Amino acid sequence: MATEFMKSMADGVEAQKGHKISFISTPRNIERLPKLPHEYSTSITLVKIPLPNVDGLPENAEATMDIHTKDIVYLKKALDGMELELTSFLEKTSPDWVIHDFAPYWLAPITTRLGISRGFFRIINAWFLAFWGSTDMMLTGSTNPPPTPEDFTVTPKWIPFETKAAFRHHEAKWIVEAMQKNVSGVSDIYRSGATIKDVDVIIIRQCCEFEGQWLKLLEDLHHRPILPVGLMPPSLDNSNNDSNESWSCIKEWLDEQTKGSVVYVALGSEVTIGPSEINELAQGLELSGVPFFWVLRKPSNSENMDCIELPDGFEERIYGRGIVWKSWVPQLKILSHESVGGFVTHCGWSSIIEGLMFGHPLIMLPFLVDQGLNARILEDKEIGIEIPRNEEDGSYTRDSVSSSVKLVMIEKDGKRIRKKAKEISSIFGNRRLHDKYIEDLIQFLEDHRIMSNGHSS
C-alpha cells in the first residue's frame, strides 16, 4: 500500500518538476518494500529511523504483521519514541508538507514551529473515521465516560442518512478491550482526534463515486478539507515478484477450472484464526461443492505451519476440486484469472478493492478494526454477503460458510449480487478515474504551499 501511494504520488510529481518525496519508516519496513522502478529514484527517498526498544514488543517487530494483535499496543508506544529523530529530520530538510497517519499525534507543535503543512492520511475508508464522531468527540469519547460495547452496536446519532454501519457485539467487545489495554496511555481514537485537530487537510482512500455521502459527513464533522485520494487500485503489471514456479503451478490448476467457478479464499496476512475456526471454514468449503483456492497463511508471529491443523482427510477429499496453499501467492494474478468468480475475504479495505476491481462478489468474514463496518455497508449495497456468526462470540459454522458460498457462487438468489459486483468494477478498476484523484491531491498540495509560503520551488 505504501509503495502504491508513493508511486502514484511520484507519477504526479514527474508532471510538476522539482518536487521530492521522502518516505519515512523503520529499517525493516523500508527493506521489505518492493524495489521502486528506476524512474522513481530521483523523486523518492527512503528514510530509515530506528524503532526504540519497548518492554513487551518482540525483537525485530516493526509492523503489525510481525506481531500478534494483542501486542500492537506496544508497537504504538515504540513509535512514540521516534519523535526526537523525526523532529531532527524535519529540522534538517524543511519539507513543505508532512503527510502521516494517526500514530504520531504529537507532530502538531513540531510542524507548527517549523512552518510545515500537515495532512492526515487514512488508508482505510471514510465510514470508519466518521463512526467516531467529531474531532471533539474523538478527543473525549474514549474516557468521558468510558465506553461500553453497547455504545458501538448501534449506528451513531450524528450519521444523518440511512446506513447499517454498526459493530456486532463480539466486535464491540474487542474494541473496548483494545481501548482498556493501552500501554502508551493514548488511545487510537484520541490519536486520530489530536491529529485532525491541527492538520490542514484529511486525505482518505475513498472516491466520490462510491459512497460519497461519507466524505461530505467527514467535512461536516471535522471542519477540514477532505481530499479523497481515490481507491488506488494496485497495478497487476507490478505484481511480478512472485516465483515463476509457484505461479506456474497455480495457473495450471486455475486454467483447468470452468470460467467463474472458483471461489478464492484469503483472510489477509494479519488475521489469526483458531483451530475451530479453521475447521469450520474447511468443512464449509468442502460442503459447498464449489471449487476453491484457499490461501491459509501461518498465524502472526509464528515460524512455521505446524500449528495449523486441517480436518482429518480433508485435503485428500477435496483433491482436484480445491487447493490449500500455505505460503504467499500473487493475489492480483489469481483474482484476475477468468476462472475465479468470488472472493471469501476478511474485509480489509485493500482486499475489498482488489476483489471488486475485478468484479468479484464478496463472501465476507470480518474480524478486526474496520472490517465489520466494511461488511455491513457492502452487504447493504448488495455486492456481497456476510457469513452469519454468533453475535456474542463471533463463531460461525460450516453450514453458514457452505450456504453463503453457494448463494454467491451458484444459486439463483445470488445472481443480483454477482451482477452488482461486476457493475461496480467500472468504478473500482477505473485507473484513469483514480489517477485523476492523485493529480487533484498534488494540485491541492502545490496550491496550498504557494499560498502559505508565497513562492514555488
Backbone torsions as a table, in degrees:
resi	resn	phi	psi	omega
1	MET	NA	-45.3	178.6
2	ALA	-60.3	-41.2	-179.2
3	THR	-64.4	-44.2	179.9
4	GLU	-61.1	-42.6	-179.7
5	PHE	-63.8	-45.5	-179.4
6	MET	-62.8	-43.3	-178.5
7	LYS	-67.1	-38.7	177.2
8	SER	-63.3	-43.4	177.9
9	MET	-64.1	-41.1	-178.6
10	ALA	-63.5	-37.8	176.7
11	ASP	-57.9	-42.5	177.6
12	GLY	-69.5	-36.5	179.6
13	VAL	-61.8	-39.4	-178.9
14	GLU	-61.2	-28.5	180.0
15	ALA	-80.1	-14.2	179.8
16	GLN	-129.5	84.9	-169.6
17	LYS	-57.4	146.4	174.8
18	GLY	104.1	-8.1	-179.4
19	HIS	-95.3	145.9	-178.7
20	LYS	-130.1	153.2	176.3
21	ILE	-121.9	129.2	169.1
22	SER	-108.2	121.6	177.8
23	PHE	-102.2	117.7	-173.4
24	ILE	-106.5	128.4	173.9
25	SER	-158.9	-173.0	179.7
26	THR	-82.5	160.4	-175.8
27	PRO	-55.0	-46.3	-176.5
28	ARG	-66.8	-38.5	178.2
29	ASN	-66.0	-39.2	177.1
30	ILE	-64.0	-42.5	-175.9
31	GLU	-67.8	-27.5	-178.7
32	ARG	-88.8	-1.8	173.9
33	LEU	-67.6	142.5	172.4
34	PRO	-58.7	148.0	-179.9
35	LYS	-65.2	130.5	179.8
36	LEU	-73.1	140.6	176.3
37	PRO	-57.9	155.8	-175.4
38	HIS	-57.9	-35.0	-175.5
39	GLU	-65.2	-14.6	179.3
40	TYR	-98.9	-1.7	-171.6
41	SER	-65.6	-28.9	179.4
42	THR	-87.0	-11.6	-177.8
43	SER	-99.4	-26.4	-172.0
44	ILE	-123.3	130.6	172.7
45	THR	-116.7	129.1	178.4
46	LEU	-93.5	123.1	-174.2
47	VAL	-114.2	124.8	-179.1
48	LYS	-101.1	124.3	172.3
49	ILE	-121.9	120.3	-176.3
50	PRO	-61.1	146.8	176.9
51	LEU	-89.5	125.3	-179.9
52	PRO	-62.7	153.0	175.1
53	ASN	-74.6	137.3	179.4
54	VAL	-135.8	132.8	176.2
55	ASP	-58.1	130.2	-179.8
56	GLY	102.5	-19.0	179.8
57	LEU	-94.8	123.0	-179.2
58	PRO	-58.5	152.8	179.1
59	GLU	-61.2	139.3	178.5
60	ASN	67.5	12.4	176.7
61	ALA	-86.5	117.9	-177.7
62	GLU	-130.6	0.3	179.6
63	ALA	-151.0	163.7	-178.7
64	THR	-61.2	-26.9	-179.7
65	MET	-71.0	-12.5	-178.6
66	ASP	-90.2	-8.2	-168.5
67	ILE	-138.0	166.8	170.9
68	HIS	-71.7	153.6	-179.5
69	THR	-54.1	-38.4	-176.5
70	LYS	-65.4	-17.7	-177.4
71	ASP	-96.0	0.2	-177.8
72	ILE	-61.9	-29.4	-180.0
73	VAL	-59.7	-34.1	179.4
74	TYR	-72.6	-32.4	177.9
75	LEU	-63.6	-41.3	179.4
76	LYS	-66.2	-37.2	177.1
77	LYS	-64.1	-39.9	177.9
78	ALA	-64.7	-39.7	178.9
79	LEU	-61.5	-33.5	177.2
80	ASP	-62.2	-27.4	179.9
81	GLY	-75.3	-2.8	178.7
82	MET	-87.4	0.9	-171.9
83	GLU	-58.3	-45.5	-175.6
84	LEU	-64.4	-46.1	-178.7
85	GLU	-68.7	-36.7	177.5
86	LEU	-66.4	-40.1	177.0
87	THR	-60.0	-43.6	179.8
88	SER	-61.5	-41.4	179.2
89	PHE	-63.0	-44.8	-179.1
90	LEU	-65.7	-36.6	177.9
91	GLU	-64.6	-36.5	-178.2
92	LYS	-76.9	-34.5	-171.6
93	THR	-99.6	-23.2	179.6
94	SER	46.0	61.6	178.6
95	PRO	-70.6	161.4	176.1
96	ASP	-77.3	-35.1	-176.7
97	TRP	-134.6	146.5	164.8
98	VAL	-120.3	122.8	177.4
99	ILE	-114.1	123.4	-172.1
100	HIS	-147.4	170.7	178.8
101	ASP	-93.8	-161.5	-171.7
102	PHE	-78.1	-17.7	-170.3
103	ALA	-64.0	-51.6	-177.6
104	PRO	-83.0	66.1	-179.1
105	TYR	-64.5	-15.1	-176.0
106	TRP	-84.9	5.8	-176.1
107	LEU	-74.1	-22.7	-171.5
108	ALA	-52.9	-54.4	-177.9
109	PRO	-65.0	-29.0	-179.7
110	ILE	-69.6	-50.3	-178.4
111	THR	-69.1	-32.3	177.3
112	THR	-64.1	-45.1	178.6
113	ARG	-61.6	-35.9	-176.2
114	LEU	-91.0	-2.5	179.7
115	GLY	69.5	35.7	-178.2
116	ILE	-104.1	131.6	175.6
117	SER	-75.3	153.0	-175.3
118	ARG	-130.7	139.5	174.0
119	GLY	-124.7	137.5	178.9
120	PHE	-96.7	113.1	-176.6
121	PHE	-101.6	123.0	177.8
122	ARG	-112.5	115.1	-179.2
123	ILE	-72.7	-24.7	179.2
124	ILE	-95.6	177.0	-163.7
125	ASN	-84.6	175.1	-171.2
126	ALA	-68.7	-34.4	-174.3
127	TRP	-69.4	-29.5	179.0
128	PHE	-66.9	-41.8	178.1
129	LEU	-68.3	-40.2	-179.0
130	ALA	-66.4	-27.8	-177.0
131	PHE	-59.5	-27.0	-174.7
132	TRP	-91.2	0.2	171.7
133	GLY	90.5	-160.4	-176.5
134	SER	-74.0	172.6	177.7
135	THR	-57.6	-46.8	-179.1
136	ASP	-63.2	-38.6	178.7
137	MET	-65.0	-36.2	178.8
138	MET	-68.3	-33.5	-179.4
139	LEU	-74.6	-25.6	-176.4
140	THR	-116.5	-17.2	-168.6
141	GLY	-68.4	-22.6	-177.5
142	SER	-87.5	-3.7	-177.0
143	THR	-131.1	-13.8	-168.8
144	ASN	-134.4	90.4	-13.9
145	PRO	-80.1	172.8	178.5
146	PRO	-58.2	134.9	-176.4
147	PRO	-72.7	158.1	173.8
148	THR	-117.2	162.4	178.3
149	PRO	-55.6	-35.1	-178.8
150	GLU	-61.6	-26.1	179.2
151	ASP	-63.0	-25.3	-173.2
152	PHE	-105.6	0.0	-177.9
153	THR	-94.2	6.3	176.8
154	VAL	-127.0	154.8	177.0
155	THR	-68.1	128.7	-179.2
156	PRO	-58.6	145.3	-175.3
157	LYS	-68.1	-18.8	-178.1
158	TRP	-84.7	-0.9	174.6
159	ILE	-88.8	112.6	-168.6
160	PRO	-85.4	-4.4	-177.1
161	PHE	-118.3	167.2	-178.1
162	GLU	-69.0	128.4	179.1
163	THR	-159.9	155.9	175.7
164	LYS	-103.0	21.5	-179.4
165	ALA	-68.9	101.5	176.4
166	ALA	-164.2	154.5	179.2
167	PHE	-91.1	150.6	169.1
168	ARG	-72.2	162.5	-175.5
169	HIS	-62.0	-40.5	-179.1
170	HIS	-67.2	-31.7	176.0
171	GLU	-71.6	-41.3	-179.6
172	ALA	-64.0	-36.8	177.0
173	LYS	-62.0	-41.3	179.1
174	TRP	-62.6	-41.1	-179.8
175	ILE	-62.6	-45.6	-179.5
176	VAL	-65.0	-41.4	178.2
177	GLU	-62.6	-39.0	178.3
178	ALA	-64.7	-36.1	177.3
179	MET	-66.5	-38.2	-176.0
180	GLN	-72.8	-35.4	178.3
181	LYS	-92.1	90.9	-171.2
182	ASN	-137.0	82.8	-173.0
183	VAL	-68.9	-19.8	179.5
184	SER	-80.8	-15.5	-177.8
185	GLY	83.7	1.6	-177.8
186	VAL	-133.5	122.4	-179.0
187	SER	-76.7	161.9	177.7
188	ASP	-62.4	-38.8	-179.3
189	ILE	-65.2	-42.7	177.9
190	TYR	-64.1	-43.3	178.5
191	ARG	-55.2	-45.3	-179.1
192	SER	-65.0	-44.7	179.5
193	GLY	-62.6	-43.6	180.0
194	ALA	-65.5	-33.7	177.5
195	THR	-68.3	-48.6	-178.0
196	ILE	-61.9	-35.4	-175.2
197	LYS	-53.5	-32.8	-173.2
198	ASP	-123.1	10.0	179.5
199	VAL	-85.8	162.0	178.6
200	ASP	-89.1	-22.5	-177.2
201	VAL	-160.1	147.1	172.7
202	ILE	-105.1	121.2	-178.6
203	ILE	-107.3	127.9	-171.7
204	ILE	-138.9	143.5	-177.8
205	ARG	-80.0	79.9	-176.9
206	GLN	-154.6	167.4	175.1
207	CYS	-139.1	152.7	-176.9
208	CYS	-66.0	-26.4	-177.9
209	GLU	-71.0	-17.5	179.1
210	PHE	-125.0	107.5	179.1
211	GLU	57.7	47.2	-179.6
212	GLY	-64.5	-20.2	-179.8
213	GLN	-62.6	-26.8	178.2
214	TRP	-70.5	-32.9	177.5
215	LEU	-66.5	-41.3	176.9
216	LYS	-63.4	-39.3	179.0
217	LEU	-62.7	-39.9	178.9
218	LEU	-61.7	-40.0	176.7
219	GLU	-61.8	-41.8	-179.6
220	ASP	-66.4	-35.5	-176.9
221	LEU	-77.0	-38.1	-169.3
222	HIS	-113.2	-9.2	177.3
223	HIS	52.4	44.7	176.0
224	ARG	-132.9	152.3	172.1
225	PRO	-60.3	134.2	176.7
226	ILE	-110.2	115.7	-179.3
227	LEU	-111.3	107.1	172.8
228	PRO	-69.3	135.1	-179.7
229	VAL	-97.1	8.6	-174.9
230	GLY	82.7	178.7	-178.4
231	LEU	-87.3	-9.0	176.4
232	MET	49.9	54.4	178.9
233	PRO	-61.1	132.7	-178.0
234	PRO	-67.6	157.7	-179.1
235	SER	-90.8	125.7	177.6
236	LEU	-62.6	-34.3	-177.5
237	ASP	-65.3	-22.3	-176.9
238	ASN	-98.4	16.2	-178.0
239	SER	-107.6	31.8	-172.8
240	ASN	-94.8	23.6	178.9
241	ASN	-91.2	14.5	178.1
242	ASP	-87.4	160.4	178.2
243	SER	-67.6	129.2	178.3
244	ASN	-59.9	-37.1	-179.3
245	GLU	-65.6	-42.5	179.2
246	SER	-64.1	-49.7	-178.3
247	TRP	-64.2	-36.8	178.9
248	SER	-59.6	-42.1	179.9
249	CYS	-67.2	-44.8	180.0
250	ILE	-64.1	-46.8	-177.7
251	LYS	-63.0	-37.7	179.3
252	GLU	-60.1	-42.5	179.4
253	TRP	-69.3	-43.4	179.5
254	LEU	-62.7	-37.4	-179.5
255	ASP	-62.4	-25.2	-177.8
256	GLU	-83.5	-10.4	-176.2
257	GLN	-91.2	155.7	178.4
258	THR	-68.4	145.9	-179.5
259	LYS	-55.9	128.9	176.9
260	GLY	71.1	13.0	-173.6
261	SER	-93.9	-20.0	-170.6
262	VAL	-92.6	134.4	170.6
263	VAL	-99.4	126.7	178.6
264	TYR	-90.2	131.4	-175.0
265	VAL	-120.8	117.3	178.5
266	ALA	-153.5	125.6	-176.0
267	LEU	-108.4	25.3	174.4
268	GLY	82.2	173.9	-175.7
269	SER	-93.6	-6.4	-174.5
270	GLU	-120.0	-10.7	178.5
271	VAL	-79.0	126.1	176.2
272	THR	-108.4	118.6	177.9
273	ILE	-111.1	146.0	-175.4
274	GLY	-79.2	172.4	-178.3
275	PRO	-56.8	-41.8	-178.6
276	SER	-67.7	-35.8	178.5
277	GLU	-68.4	-40.1	176.1
278	ILE	-62.7	-42.9	-178.5
279	ASN	-62.2	-45.8	-178.7
280	GLU	-68.1	-36.5	177.4
281	LEU	-66.3	-43.1	178.8
282	ALA	-62.7	-47.3	-178.8
283	GLN	-64.1	-36.6	179.0
284	GLY	-66.3	-42.0	177.2
285	LEU	-63.3	-39.7	178.0
286	GLU	-64.7	-46.0	-178.4
287	LEU	-63.5	-30.0	-175.6
288	SER	-65.1	-28.2	-176.4
289	GLY	74.9	4.7	-177.6
290	VAL	-91.2	136.2	173.8
291	PRO	-59.3	139.9	-177.6
292	PHE	-144.0	152.7	171.0
293	PHE	-123.3	111.4	-172.6
294	TRP	-110.8	118.0	174.0
295	VAL	-90.5	106.6	-177.0
296	LEU	-108.0	95.0	-176.5
297	ARG	-81.0	154.9	175.9
298	LYS	-66.6	150.4	179.6
299	PRO	-61.2	156.1	177.7
300	SER	-54.4	139.4	175.0
301	ASN	64.0	23.5	176.8
302	SER	-110.7	143.7	-175.0
303	GLU	-91.1	-16.0	-177.6
304	ASN	-149.2	178.1	-176.9
305	MET	-96.6	3.9	-173.7
306	ASP	-61.8	-26.2	-176.4
307	CYS	-81.8	-3.3	178.2
308	ILE	-97.0	117.4	-178.6
309	GLU	-117.1	120.7	174.3
310	LEU	-89.9	159.2	179.6
311	PRO	-56.6	147.1	-179.8
312	ASP	-54.9	127.1	176.2
313	GLY	76.6	4.1	-174.7
314	PHE	-60.6	-50.7	-175.1
315	GLU	-66.5	-30.1	176.3
316	GLU	-70.0	-40.9	-177.3
317	ARG	-68.6	-33.0	-176.7
318	ILE	-97.7	9.4	-177.5
319	TYR	-55.8	128.0	-179.8
320	GLY	94.0	-36.5	-179.6
321	ARG	-94.3	-28.5	-178.0
322	GLY	-138.9	154.7	176.3
323	ILE	-129.1	134.6	171.0
324	VAL	-109.0	112.3	-175.8
325	TRP	-105.1	124.1	-169.2
326	LYS	-107.6	26.6	174.1
327	SER	-146.8	-176.9	-176.5
328	TRP	-62.2	146.2	177.8
329	VAL	-132.5	156.8	173.4
330	PRO	-78.9	86.3	-170.5
331	GLN	-57.6	-42.8	-178.4
332	LEU	-61.7	-39.2	179.7
333	LYS	-65.2	-39.9	178.8
334	ILE	-65.9	-48.3	-179.0
335	LEU	-61.9	-29.6	-178.8
336	SER	-82.5	-9.5	-178.1
337	HIS	-71.9	139.6	-173.6
338	GLU	-67.4	-17.8	-180.0
339	SER	-78.3	-17.1	-179.5
340	VAL	-81.3	130.9	-177.6
341	GLY	-128.0	-0.4	179.9
342	GLY	-164.7	166.4	-171.2
343	PHE	-141.5	113.2	169.4
344	VAL	-85.1	115.7	-170.7
345	THR	-134.0	154.1	175.2
346	HIS	-80.2	-3.4	175.5
347	CYS	74.8	26.6	165.0
348	GLY	-64.6	143.9	-173.6
349	TRP	-59.9	-39.4	179.2
350	SER	-64.1	-42.6	179.1
351	SER	-65.5	-39.4	176.9
352	ILE	-58.6	-47.0	-179.5
353	ILE	-61.3	-43.5	-179.3
354	GLU	-64.2	-38.0	178.7
355	GLY	-69.9	-45.1	-174.9
356	LEU	-77.0	-22.2	176.7
357	MET	-66.0	-21.3	174.9
358	PHE	-103.0	6.3	174.4
359	GLY	76.9	24.5	-177.9
360	HIS	-88.2	127.2	173.2
361	PRO	-63.7	149.0	-172.7
362	LEU	-105.0	136.7	171.2
363	ILE	-112.5	108.3	-159.9
364	MET	-104.5	132.5	-179.6
365	LEU	-134.1	75.6	-174.5
366	PRO	-74.5	153.4	-179.1
367	PHE	-129.5	-51.3	-166.6
368	LEU	-128.9	159.1	167.1
369	VAL	51.3	-114.0	-174.9
370	ASP	-84.5	-7.3	-169.0
371	GLN	-62.2	-37.8	179.3
372	GLY	-63.8	-45.1	177.7
373	LEU	-62.6	-40.2	177.8
374	ASN	-56.5	-46.1	-177.8
375	ALA	-63.3	-43.4	-179.2
376	ARG	-60.5	-45.8	-174.3
377	ILE	-72.2	-39.4	-179.7
378	LEU	-70.5	-34.8	175.7
379	GLU	-66.2	-38.6	178.9
380	ASP	-63.2	-29.5	178.2
381	LYS	-86.2	1.1	175.3
382	GLU	61.0	39.3	173.1
383	ILE	-113.7	12.4	175.8
384	GLY	179.4	173.6	173.9
385	ILE	-131.3	153.1	178.6
386	GLU	-96.4	131.4	176.9
387	ILE	-63.5	123.3	-178.5
388	PRO	-58.2	140.1	-178.8
389	ARG	-137.9	161.5	173.5
390	ASN	-68.4	127.0	-175.2
391	GLU	-62.0	-33.4	-173.5
392	GLU	-83.2	-45.8	-174.9
393	ASP	-113.4	-4.2	176.7
394	GLY	77.9	7.4	-178.6
395	SER	-72.1	154.3	176.4
396	TYR	-134.7	165.1	-175.9
397	THR	-118.2	162.9	176.9
398	ARG	-60.3	-33.9	180.0
399	ASP	-67.9	-38.9	179.2
400	SER	-68.6	-35.9	176.0
401	VAL	-65.4	-49.3	-176.7
402	SER	-61.1	-47.8	-177.1
403	SER	-66.1	-35.9	179.3
404	SER	-67.8	-43.9	179.5
405	VAL	-63.1	-45.6	-179.1
406	LYS	-64.1	-41.0	-179.9
407	LEU	-58.8	-49.6	-175.6
408	VAL	-72.1	-37.1	-171.0
409	MET	-87.2	-37.5	-169.0
410	ILE	-133.7	-22.1	-171.7
411	GLU	-82.6	155.3	-178.1
412	LYS	-61.0	-37.6	-179.2
413	ASP	-65.0	-17.2	178.9
414	GLY	-92.2	-0.2	-176.2
415	LYS	-60.7	-41.5	-179.5
416	ARG	-63.8	-39.3	178.7
417	ILE	-64.7	-45.0	179.2
418	ARG	-61.9	-40.2	-179.2
419	LYS	-67.0	-44.6	-177.7
420	LYS	-67.4	-37.7	177.8
421	ALA	-63.5	-40.2	178.1
422	LYS	-63.8	-41.1	-179.3
423	GLU	-65.6	-39.0	-175.5
424	ILE	-70.1	-16.4	178.0
425	SER	-62.8	-22.3	178.2
426	SER	-66.5	-21.8	173.8
427	ILE	-93.2	-51.9	-173.5
428	PHE	-67.2	-30.3	-177.9
429	GLY	-101.0	9.5	-176.3
430	ASN	-85.4	91.7	-175.3
431	ARG	-65.1	-35.8	179.4
432	ARG	-62.6	-41.7	178.2
433	LEU	-59.3	-47.6	-174.4
434	HIS	-76.8	-29.2	173.4
435	ASP	-63.9	-35.2	179.1
436	LYS	-64.8	-36.2	176.5
437	TYR	-61.8	-41.1	177.7
438	ILE	-62.6	-43.5	179.2
439	GLU	-61.0	-41.6	179.2
440	ASP	-65.9	-37.4	177.0
441	LEU	-62.2	-47.3	-179.2
442	ILE	-62.4	-38.5	178.2
443	GLN	-64.0	-39.5	177.7
444	PHE	-62.2	-46.3	-179.6
445	LEU	-61.6	-40.6	179.1
446	GLU	-66.2	-47.3	-178.6
447	ASP	-63.5	-40.9	-179.0
448	HIS	-66.5	-38.1	179.4
449	ARG	-64.9	-41.3	178.9
450	ILE	-62.7	-44.6	-178.6
451	MET	-66.3	-34.4	-176.8
452	SER	-77.0	-42.8	-171.0
453	ASN	-105.5	-11.2	175.5
454	GLY	75.1	12.3	179.3
455	HIS	-153.4	167.8	177.2
456	SER	-126.1	138.4	179.6
457	SER	-82.5	NA	NA
